[in-house]
């Protein structure tokens, strides 16, 4: 268990309020209970726990429930107080929590998958529980009858899920680095499109239904913003993490994106600025600056009696260049490059000092973060990971004190 760490001093970084300890294995999911000083956790140690804050400032488990298999995913619907827990054996179990959060009753088991459940979403309007799993499929089941309504299979493990409740569109990320947009029906589904841009497996997704933006984080340490609503194919690349991006949350009111990575990094991106799209990399048989041949250009090497050079790319203009013509490094935050990347010499000269001003803030969570969730109305964030520790943060010094008051006024 854990004591409260500090009061809330004014600072420009997240304030650690509390730590919760007690799980015997990695914590796979942690959710803040809206309007309550409480946290729901799911763990590989096969337990679901509800932690309530006592007068002493410590969090103690008011509910401790042991499952048949390690818990791999969780969804909670506060208005109906329903918890859906995905397990390593492929089953999804539904529970109902009492009003005082001291008792949890089992409702039913859904045979959703043949392998580990990776993500769950519950739709009250449709009475569907939608889930993805390591059996390479997304499934949706009726919560009234418990019957399977449909399944769609992919070529790789389905790793994460987002859902648009109005249109019944599901976004599924997988281990091949692809995101599939599906239209789910009562007993069928159709593939709308696939999104390809990451060079590693998709680890997390976030859908903003207001601006119709999809954010994806991957093992290639990058984040991509996909403009789904604009329908122009516009994508923005964000590179500021040094390890796998594990969790995302977009704050629509303040136009900020919060991201967490497995090395403990917490980033807050300012999305309320005019950003530039990263260029497509151009291909050429010779350097597009000095025209020296690349090493596979046998004819030009023979004609000019020169050795071929290795091909590189300028991150700002996308041109294919040699190492001599791209000897400089620079950050370029307006294009999402928060740390220094390769640019050609002419682009380096065109970048002004003010162009290098960061458009994100970076903070240290000081533990491996595999999952993050935010209570936007209160400006609180909870993180958890393989170190078995759950941390509760006050994010208002970072995302702006107007966040909580702004939501309260709506």
Secondary structure, DSSP 4 states (H G I P E B T S, - for coil): -B-B-------SS-EEEEEE---SS-EEEEEEPTTSSEEEEEETTSEEEEEEE-TTS-EEEEEEEE-SS-EEEEEEETTTTEEEEEETTS-EEEEEE-TTSS-EEEEEEE---SS-EEEEEEETTTTEEEEEETTTEEEEEETTT--EEEEEE-SS-EEEEEEETTTTEEEEEETTSEEEEEEE-SS-EEEEEEEE--SS-EEEEEEETTTTEEEEEETTSEEEEEETTTTS--EEEEE--SS-EEEEEEETTTTEEEEEETTSEEEEEE-SS--PPPPPPP--SB-TTT-PBBTT-HHHHHHHT---B--EE-TTT--EE-SGGG-EEEEEGGGTEEEEEEE-HHHHHH--GGGGS-SEEEEE-SS--SEEEEETTTTEEEEE-TTS-EEEEE-HHHH-THHHHHHHH-
